[in-house]
Amino acid sequence: MMTSLTDLYGEPIHQFTRADALKAGVLMAVPQSLSQEAGWRWPVALTAAAWGDCVAWGDEAEKRHPGHGQSETGRLWDVLHVAFRAVRSANPGARGGVPFGVLRISADGPSRATRAELAVCCGPGDKGEPVITIMQPQEE
C-alpha cells in the first residue's frame, strides 16, 4: 500500500491554484480562439515574465520603436506558433518542459530582434485536466 503525501505531512495549509495564479496576474491566459488557431487543444497561459518579455507591447513601446508593425496579438501569435512547432518536433516522451526560442523586439531594448529563450510544458490544471504553460527557462 502506497502512503500519500497527505498521510505523511497532513492537509496542506494553502494551495495556490492555476485559477489563483490567473487572478493574481502571475499567469496570463491566452484567448482560446487564438491558441486553437495556433494548433493548441488545451488552455494556454504564459507566465507574467514571459508575457512581459515576449508579448507586452503598449504605447510606450510603440513610441520607442515606431514603424516596426508590432502588436500584442501578433507577438502572442509568434510565441504560440513557435511553441507549438517546438512541441511537435520534440522527442516523444520527453520529460520536463520543451525549450524553444523566439525572435522578438524587446519593448524597452534595442530596435532589433533578439532571441528570447522560453519553455513550454503540459501539466495538470486545477481539476487534473491538461493545461499548457509557457515560461522562461528558469521559472518553475
Secondary structure, 3 states (H helix, E strand, C coil): CCCCHHHHHCCCCCCCCHHHHHHHCCEEECCHHHHHHCCCCCCEEEEHHHHHHHCCCCHHHHHHCCCCCCCHHHHHHHHHHHHHHHHHHCCCCCCCCEEEEEEEECCCCCCCEEEEEEEEEEEECCCCCEEEEEECCCCC
